[in-house]
Amino acid sequence: MRSTLVILLLLAALSSTTAHGQSTPRKPGTTSPPPPAPKPAPNNELYQTVARLDTEMFAAFNAHDVDKLMGYFADNLEFYHDKGGLSNFAQTREGFARLFAQSPDITRTLVPGSLEVYPIKNYGATHIATQRFCHVENGRNDCGNSKFVMVWQQQAGTWRITRVVSYDH
């Protein structure tokens, strides 16, 4: 009797999974998945802070002011670029200096509506967006978009970028 009950329970458990151990699909209308978490509102304080930092940092980029630009990055920076690989603070500084020398008219703008900002508890924020770089090549404006993720650390009221992932170039 006890073995029959165990077998019935085992069969019931097995009938709710497929041959690959996955749950069987739910019938329409039974239970819907939870809605996605809402994106932080653009009017919250953290969003406004990171938006301001983005504007300031890229004003330094557009002015080709390497010293001011690098002031936004932490000494322990790790910058991951899909085409250029991994670079540290010194290598990133050299890369910006080389870029400005080779493309003296290069500019960056934030693609409107692309900025997302998420808090990182006891650390800072994640900054995600799409950016557009433009420069003149062969007498014509040459522009392209890329995406990025930046991790900002806040210490004693100062914000610095510790990690960058730049991709989709």
Buried (B, 14 or more C-beta within 10 A) or exposed (E): EEEEEEEEEEEEEEEEEEEEEEEEEEEEEEEEEEEEEEEBEEEEEBBEBBBEBBEBBBEBBEEBBBEBBBEBBBEEBBBBBEEEEEBEBEBBBEBBBEBBEEBEEBBBEBEEEBBBBBBEEEEBBBBBBBBBBBBEEEEEEEEEEBBBBBBBBBEEEEBBBBBBBBEEE
